[in-house]
């Protein structure tokens, strides 16, 4: 698995938006994103922190069903 870059919550949301996710709602500092595809609907929750911990980012990508390489290419 490639090393995950250090990104902020806003940068992660921007990259996921480029991958087809759309913001559904926000409560406080947590943003819910969803992507509807032909096979399934994927969603994830992204905290708006100045810097996301690597484990948190890994969990977000796992929820979203996005590979780390694919995510890094959209930054």
N, C-alpha and C positions, 0 to 999 in steps of 0.2 A: 504494500500500500504506500502511495507517495506521501511525502510529508505535507501536511495541510498548512496553508499560509495563515498568517495572523491577520484577521480582518475584523472590522467592526460589524455591528448588527446591520447598519445601513448599507455597507458594502455587500454583505451577504444577501440582503433583500434585493439589491440592484442586480446581482449576478443571477439570482433565482428568477427574477422577472424576465431577464434575457432568455432564460430557459423555458419560458412559457407559463410561469406561475403568476397569479394575480392576487392582490391583497383583498381578502374577504372582510376582515374586521381587525380591530385593534382594541385592546383593553390595557390601559396603562402603558407599560413599556414592552408589551408583547404583541407582536404582529402575527396574524394567522394568514398563511398563503395557501392557495389551492391551485392544482392543475388538473383539468379534466382531459383525459385521453381516450382513445377508442377502446382500450382494454380495461383501464381502471382510473380511479380518481386518486391523486396523491395530494397530501397536505402536510404542512409542517408549521411549527411555531418558532419564530425567531425573536429573541430578546434584543431590544435596542441598546445594547451595551457598547461602550467605547471600544472594547476588544473582547472577542469571544474566545473562550478557552478551547484548546484543540478537541477535547472530549465533547464539549457542547456542540461545536461545529460538526464533528463526526456524527453525533446523534441527529442533528438537523438534516444532514445529507442522507442518513439512513431512513429517516421518516419520509423524506421527499423522494427517495428512490433514485438519487443522482450520484454518479460516480465522482470521486474526488478530482480526477483528471478533467472531466467535463466541467465541473464547477470552476476549477482553476483557470480553464480556458476562457471563461466568461468574465473574469475579473478585470 
